[in-house]
Amino acid sequence: MKQIGKELKEVREEKGISLEEVAEKTKIQPRFLKAIETGNWEDLPEEVYLRGFLRTYADALGLDGKEFVDSYNMSRAHEVPPSLPEEDEEEVSGQFLLLIIIVVLIGLGVIGFLVWHFLF
């Protein structure tokens, strides 16, 4: 993903356009443009805004903004999603054992009550 920002920066510099000029033209804060150029995606707002920023930035440089967004989407699709935490098998079997003990104790309590009720 850093390649996308690097390419935008190179084009901007080749055209002799300052970051402030792009910010003024696109109405995107310079800190967000800088984050795009350096590939610091964690410094950017949510995905929907980021895609809009990429499109607007590329379009402002005379590039195909849709192509940059598509490239970004493709790079995101190849990332490995964070894995979900796996449940500990010991914890699950311990919970199951506790459930069985509770059911047995309730059953013994019901049987004890019925025996006491019919004998006395």
C-alpha positions as a Markdown table, in Angstrom:
| # | Residue | x | y | z |
|---|---|---|---|---|
| 1 | Met | 0.0 | 0.0 | 0.0 |
| 2 | Lys | 3.0 | 2.3 | 0.5 |
| 3 | Gln | 3.6 | 2.1 | -3.2 |
| 4 | Ile | 0.3 | 4.0 | -3.9 |
| 5 | Gly | 1.3 | 6.9 | -1.8 |
| 6 | Lys | 4.8 | 6.9 | -3.1 |
| 7 | Glu | 3.5 | 7.1 | -6.7 |
| 8 | Leu | 1.2 | 10.0 | -5.9 |
| 9 | Lys | 4.1 | 11.8 | -4.2 |
| 10 | Glu | 6.4 | 11.2 | -7.2 |
| 11 | Val | 3.8 | 12.6 | -9.6 |
| 12 | Arg | 3.2 | 15.6 | -7.4 |
| 13 | Glu | 6.9 | 16.4 | -7.1 |
| 14 | Glu | 7.4 | 15.9 | -10.9 |
| 15 | Lys | 4.7 | 18.4 | -11.6 |
| 16 | Gly | 6.2 | 20.8 | -9.1 |
| 17 | Ile | 3.1 | 21.0 | -6.9 |
| 18 | Ser | 3.5 | 21.5 | -3.2 |
| 19 | Leu | 1.5 | 19.5 | -0.7 |
| 20 | Glu | -0.2 | 22.8 | 0.5 |
| 21 | Glu | -1.4 | 23.4 | -3.1 |
| 22 | Val | -2.9 | 20.0 | -3.3 |
| 23 | Ala | -4.5 | 20.5 | 0.1 |
| 24 | Glu | -6.0 | 23.8 | -1.1 |
| 25 | Lys | -7.3 | 22.3 | -4.3 |
| 26 | Thr | -8.7 | 19.1 | -2.8 |
| 27 | Lys | -9.8 | 20.5 | 0.6 |
| 28 | Ile | -8.0 | 17.5 | 2.2 |
| 29 | Gln | -5.9 | 18.4 | 5.2 |
| 30 | Pro | -2.1 | 18.3 | 4.6 |
| 31 | Arg | -1.6 | 15.8 | 7.4 |
| 32 | Phe | -3.9 | 13.3 | 5.6 |
| 33 | Leu | -2.1 | 13.9 | 2.3 |
| 34 | Lys | 1.3 | 13.4 | 4.0 |
| 35 | Ala | -0.1 | 10.1 | 5.6 |
| 36 | Ile | -1.1 | 8.9 | 2.2 |
| 37 | Glu | 2.2 | 9.7 | 0.7 |
| 38 | Thr | 4.2 | 7.9 | 3.5 |
| 39 | Gly | 1.8 | 5.0 | 3.6 |
| 40 | Asn | 0.8 | 5.6 | 7.2 |
| 41 | Trp | -2.8 | 4.3 | 6.8 |
| 42 | Glu | -3.4 | 4.1 | 10.5 |
| 43 | Asp | -3.1 | 8.0 | 10.6 |
| 44 | Leu | -6.1 | 8.3 | 8.2 |
| 45 | Pro | -9.8 | 8.2 | 8.9 |
| 46 | Glu | -12.1 | 5.4 | 8.1 |
| 47 | Glu | -11.9 | 3.4 | 4.8 |
| 48 | Val | -14.7 | 5.3 | 3.1 |
| 49 | Tyr | -12.9 | 8.6 | 3.6 |
| 50 | Leu | -9.5 | 7.2 | 2.7 |
| 51 | Arg | -10.9 | 5.9 | -0.6 |
| 52 | Gly | -12.4 | 9.3 | -1.3 |
| 53 | Phe | -9.1 | 11.0 | -0.4 |
| 54 | Leu | -7.2 | 8.7 | -2.8 |
| 55 | Arg | -9.6 | 9.4 | -5.6 |
| 56 | Thr | -9.6 | 13.1 | -5.1 |
| 57 | Tyr | -5.8 | 13.4 | -4.7 |
| 58 | Ala | -5.1 | 11.3 | -7.8 |
| 59 | Asp | -7.7 | 13.3 | -9.8 |
| 60 | Ala | -6.1 | 16.6 | -8.7 |
| 61 | Leu | -2.8 | 15.4 | -10.1 |
| 62 | Gly | -4.5 | 14.6 | -13.4 |
| 63 | Leu | -4.4 | 10.8 | -12.8 |
| 64 | Asp | -7.2 | 8.3 | -12.8 |
| 65 | Gly | -8.6 | 8.4 | -9.2 |
| 66 | Lys | -10.7 | 5.3 | -9.7 |
| 67 | Glu | -7.6 | 3.4 | -10.7 |
| 68 | Phe | -5.9 | 4.3 | -7.5 |
| 69 | Val | -8.9 | 3.3 | -5.4 |
| 70 | Asp | -9.1 | 0.0 | -7.3 |
| 71 | Ser | -5.4 | -0.5 | -6.6 |
| 72 | Tyr | -5.9 | 0.2 | -2.9 |
| 73 | Asn | -8.8 | -2.2 | -2.7 |
| 74 | Met | -6.8 | -4.9 | -4.4 |
| 75 | Ser | -3.9 | -4.4 | -1.9 |
| 76 | Arg | -6.4 | -4.6 | 1.0 |
| 77 | Ala | -7.9 | -7.8 | -0.4 |
| 78 | His | -4.6 | -9.5 | -0.2 |
| 79 | Glu | -4.0 | -8.7 | 3.4 |
| 80 | Val | -4.4 | -11.4 | 6.0 |
| 81 | Pro | -7.4 | -10.5 | 8.2 |
| 82 | Pro | -6.6 | -10.6 | 11.9 |
| 83 | Ser | -7.4 | -14.0 | 13.3 |
| 84 | Leu | -10.2 | -14.5 | 15.8 |
| 85 | Pro | -9.1 | -15.7 | 19.3 |
| 86 | Glu | -9.5 | -19.4 | 19.6 |
| 87 | Glu | -11.2 | -20.8 | 22.6 |
| 88 | Asp | -9.0 | -22.7 | 25.0 |
| 89 | Glu | -10.1 | -26.4 | 24.9 |
| 90 | Glu | -9.4 | -26.7 | 28.6 |
| 91 | Glu | -11.7 | -23.8 | 29.3 |
| 92 | Val | -14.5 | -25.3 | 27.2 |
| 93 | Ser | -14.1 | -28.8 | 28.7 |
| 94 | Gly | -14.0 | -27.2 | 32.2 |
| 95 | Gln | -17.3 | -25.3 | 31.5 |
| 96 | Phe | -18.9 | -28.5 | 30.2 |
| 97 | Leu | -17.8 | -30.4 | 33.3 |
| 98 | Leu | -19.3 | -27.7 | 35.5 |
| 99 | Leu | -22.6 | -27.8 | 33.6 |
| 100 | Ile | -22.8 | -31.6 | 34.1 |
| 101 | Ile | -22.1 | -31.3 | 37.8 |
| 102 | Ile | -24.8 | -28.7 | 38.2 |
| 103 | Val | -27.3 | -30.8 | 36.3 |
| 104 | Val | -26.5 | -33.9 | 38.4 |
| 105 | Leu | -26.8 | -31.9 | 41.7 |
| 106 | Ile | -30.2 | -30.5 | 40.6 |
| 107 | Gly | -31.3 | -34.0 | 39.7 |
| 108 | Leu | -30.2 | -35.4 | 43.0 |
| 109 | Gly | -32.0 | -32.6 | 44.8 |
| 110 | Val | -35.3 | -33.3 | 42.9 |
| 111 | Ile | -35.0 | -37.1 | 43.6 |
| 112 | Gly | -34.2 | -36.4 | 47.3 |
| 113 | Phe | -37.2 | -34.1 | 47.6 |
| 114 | Leu | -39.5 | -36.6 | 46.0 |
| 115 | Val | -38.2 | -39.4 | 48.2 |
| 116 | Trp | -38.6 | -37.3 | 51.3 |
| 117 | His | -42.1 | -36.1 | 50.2 |
| 118 | Phe | -43.5 | -39.7 | 49.6 |
| 119 | Leu | -41.8 | -41.4 | 52.6 |
| 120 | Phe | -42.8 | -38.8 | 55.2 |
